[in-house]
Amino acid sequence: MKKEEFKRHNKDKRYYDDSYKRKEHPYHRGAKTFRQGRAIIFLEIMNINRSTSKRQLNKPEFQSINQILIGELKALDMVINKFSQLFEIKEHEVLELNVRKIKKRI
């Protein structure tokens, strides 16, 4: 293939199209955004589990399993920290997702 034919052939390819930047598609939600959203939701679930364990730690009916709850809290903290580091999730991203959820409900 000659050099000029190769250039013309590449210009015709679909992935050179900038249509996703046009007004018809102002927000392109791709696979990465979807996976990141799921990761943030999982992180929220882990934080809910952590707050539940923390509340149970202070209640008198759970004093018999106090040491287990302390171990569970330490494990949850470790998993939350590692998960946040691995998926590079910042606190403001979690807040943005919550704001979007609230706006959707309204």
N, C-alpha and C positions, 0 to 999 in steps of 0.2 A: 504494500500500500504506500502510495506516495505521501509525502509530508503534508501537502495541502488537503488531500483526501482524508487523511487521518484527523486533521484539525476539524474539517467540516463534519466528519462522522461523530466526533466527540461533542460538538456543539449541539447535535441533534439529540443527544441522550437526555433522558427525562430528569436525571438528578442535577442537571445544570439549570433547571427551571427554577425561577425565584417566586413562583406563585404563592408559596406559603408565606411570603413576606407582605403580600397584598392585603387590602382591607377586608377581603372576604374571609380571611383566616387570621384574625388579629392575635389569637392565642393558640399556638400549636402545642397540644398536649401529647407528648410522645411516651414511649415505653419507659424511659428513665424517670419521667415525672410520675407515672403510675406506680412504678416500683418504690420510688421514694415516698410517695403518699402511703403506701402499704407499710413501709418500714416505720414511718412516723406514727401510724395508728398502732402498730405493735408496741412501740415505745410507750405510747399513752397507756396501753393495757398493762404494761409492766409497772408503770408509775402508779396506776390504780391498785395493783396488787401490793405494791410497796406501802402505800398509804393505809390500806386495809390491815396489813400486818402490823404497822406501827400503831394503829388504833387498838388492835387486840393486845398489844404489849402492855398498855396502860390499864386494861380492864382486869378486875379481880378474878373473874371466872376463868381467865386464861393463865393465871399464875403458875399452874401446874406444868404448863408447857412453855414457860418463859424462855428457857434456854434454846428451845427449838425455834421459837419466834425470832430470837436474836440471830441465830444462824441463818434463818431464812432471809432476814433483812440484809445481812451482810452479803449473802449470795445474790439477792436481787440488786443491790447496789453495784456489785461487781458486773453483773450481766448488763445492767443499764449503761454503765460507763463503757464497757467493751463494745456494746452494740452501737452506742453513739459515736465512738471513735471509728469503728469499722465502716459504718455507713456515712460518716462525716455529717451527722445531724447536729445542727446548732439549735439553740433554744428558740431563736426567732422564727425558725422554720416550723416548729411545733405551734407557735402562736399564730403564724400566718394560716396554717391549716385550720385551726380552731375558728379564726375570724371568717374564713371562707365557708365553713360549715354553718356558722350563725347567719351569715348573709343569705345562704341558700334557703334556710328555714323561713326567713322573713319574706 
